[in-house]
Amino acid sequence: MPVMQIYLIEGRSPAQKEAFITEVTDAAVNTLGVDRSSVRVMFLDVPKTDYAIGGQTAKALGR
């Protein structure tokens, strides 16, 4: 049973996440040969103030 944890900076829409779930699930099914019903996808939304790039928060960088 593949379990994927996806870390994202907060702010993605439910529609974007649903599309991503479909694509990641398809990739697991096609490359690992697993049954679609065994695939698990978890999103971990990280606040912009808790994610840093090059020493600055994502919020400070306008992301």
Phi, psi and omega in degrees: 000106177288135176236118180252128173255123182246118177267128179228145168291135183308154173119356178284145181281159175303323179296320178296318180294319178298317178296320180295317178303315179300313182294317180294319178297315178302318180297318179295315180298314184286325185263329182260346180070030180266161176286137182307322184288350180267352184278133177239136178231128178236131175263137173240102180279122182258126177301146181300335179279349183250012181231124184242146178227118178061032176087005178231148178290157177300326179295315180296331180274358177077027180265000000 
